[in-house]
Amino acid sequence: MLRLSELKKGDQARVVGFDEPSTTYARHLLSLGLIPGTRIKVARFAPLGDPVEIQFRGACLVLRPSEARGLQLEKL
């Protein structure tokens, strides 16, 4: 498994789960549709690498690496 910070622009991955699914932020991401099995694509990084924009299910979401640290991914 890898983290969002390990991916590059254009990479695709699948959400495997969360380190701590009971945290408020993890529950918020789940409510937005970022559930296990969801395929994501890294759209772009800000010039200094923070934040990162991901695309999934026809939506775009911008996350700071610190916010997405607990997100477990599998590269496709």
Secondary structure as UniProt FT lines:
FT   HELIX           4..6
FT   TURN            9..10
FT   STRAND          12..18
FT   TURN            21..22
FT   HELIX           24..31
FT   TURN            32..33
FT   TURN            36..37
FT   STRAND          39..45
FT   TURN            47..48
FT   STRAND          52..56
FT   TURN            57..58
FT   STRAND          59..63
FT   TURN            65..67
FT   TURN            69..70
FT   STRAND          71..75
//
